[in-house]
Amino acid sequence: IYRTESLMTLAGKKLHAKRNHINRFRENNPDWCFEVITEENVEECIEMVKVWLETTPGGNTEDKREEVDVTIRALREREIIGLDAGLLRAGGKVIAFSLGEPLGNDTYVVHIEKAFGDIQGAYPMINREFASYFAKDYLYINREEDLGEEGLRKAKLSYYPEMIYEKGLVTLVENNK
């Protein structure tokens, strides 16, 4: 769980590296823009996530294919299920997108975020732009769990979360008394 202001401003010494990545992104992609995902551009996001699956190192596994299937369904049904959706474009192409929704009065949750990892700063940029556009009126942003993936955990910790909730597994055991 992060303070929204922290993800929007990336202020302070701890987040200096994130600001540097965004600066490199801007230098390398002077024509970048953030857009709301609509019926006119959603298919570009679907094509982008298919390319992401094929080009992400270690990406084309059964788990990742299932993740992409869920992502495509969420993109297509975003309005029906009430998701906000935004994309990042550079060189005229979709290079990142994110989907999320409000969770209570003070928290916004980001469910899905995809970007091409080989484009320096794409992830920090979509993170910041999405937060600034959709979550600016919320105190916190829940960026969900790291799924046990070491790289994802490291990336999420690099934003210095305000708090981390540990999750557990509950198993129902029948009592045969």
N, C-alpha and C positions, 0 to 999 in steps of 0.2 A: 504494500500500500504506500503510495507516494503522495506528497503534497502537490496539488495541481500547479501551484505557483512555481514550484521547483522544476517541474517538467517543462513549463512554458518558458521560463527565463534562463534556466541552467546557470543561475548565478552562483558565485562562490568558487573558491579554489578547488574544491573536490570535483566540480563538474567542468573544469577547464578543458579537459580532453574532449568532452562532448562538444563544447563550443568550437574547438579546433576542427573536429570532424565536420561540423556544419559549415564552418568557413571554407574548408577544402571543397565540400559539396557545392557551395555557391560559386567558388572560383571555377570549378570544373563544369558546372552546369548553369551558366548565366541565364538561360531561358527557362529555368524550372518554374513550376507553378503547383499550387494545391487546388484541388477541385473536389466538390461534393460528387459522390458517385450517383449517377442517374441512369435511366434507361438508355440514354445516348452513349454512355461510356462504360457500362458494366461489362460488356463482352470483352473489352480491352483488358479489364482486370482478370477476367476468367482466363484469357489467353496468357496473361502475364504469370498467373499462378501455375499454369501448366508448364511454362518454360522454367519457372523457378524450381519445380519438382525435378525436371530433367537436368538442370545445371547446378543445383546445390550439391556440394560434396556430400556423399552418403545419403542423398535425398530420396532416391527412387527405391524406397522400401515399402513393404505392405503398410506399415504404420503411417508413413508419409503420404502414400496414395490415399489412404482413408482420410487423413487430415485434409488433403486437397479436395476430396469429394465433399466433405463437410463444409469447407470454405466456399466451394462453388455453390453449394446449396444455399448457404447463408447470403452470399452475394445476390443470388437470384431472388431470394425470398426476403430480403432485408426490410422492405417496407411492410410486408405482412407480419413479420415478427418484431417490428419496431426497432430495428438497428439503424444507428447513424453510420454513415460510410463516407470515407474520404480517400482520395488518391493523390499521389505525388507523380508529377510528369516532368520529364527532362528529355530534351531532344525530340519532343513530340510524342514520346512513348511513355506508357505507364511503367514506373519502376518500383512503386511501392503502394500499398493501400492498407487501410485499417478499418475495423468495424467495432462498434461499442454501443453502450446504452447507459442511461441513468440507472443507478441502483440506490434507491432511497433519496433523501433530501440533500445529503452532503457528499455523496460518492458517485463517481462515474466509473464504469467498468469497461476496459478494453478487452474484447474477446479474441480478436484476430488481428495480427499484424504481419504483413509479408513485405519483404523488400529484397532486391538483388544485393547479396552480400558483397559482390565485387565492385559495387559502386560506393566509393568512400563517402560516408556520411548519410547514406540513404535511410538507414534505420533511425539514427538520431533525428533526422529531419522529419520523417513521417510521424515519429513519436511527438515531437514538439508541435508540429503544425496541426495534427489531429487534436491534441490536448488544447491548443489555443483556440481552435475553431469550435469544437463540440463540448469541451469540458470546462471552459473558463469560469462558469458559474458554480462549480463544485469545489469543495475544500480538498477532497481526496480523489485519487485515481487508483483503482484496483487493476493491476496489470496481470492478474491471475497467476497461476502457478508455473513452475519451470518444467513440469512433467518429468522430473528426474534427469533431465538432460543437462550435463555439466556446462556446456557452452551457453545454453540459455540461462542457466542459473547465474553464471558469471556475468553475462550481459545485464541481467536484471539487477544484480547487486551493484554493478558499476554506476547505477543511478542513485545509489544510497537511499533505499526505501526508508520511509518514516517508521514503518513497522512490518513485521513478517509474521504471518499466522502459520503456525505449524498445523498440518492436517494429519489426521489419523485414520485408521481403518477399523471399522466396527464389524465384528462377526457375531451373528446370532447363534447361540448354542442352545439347543433344546435341553430342558431339564426333565429327565425321565423319572421323577420321584413319584 
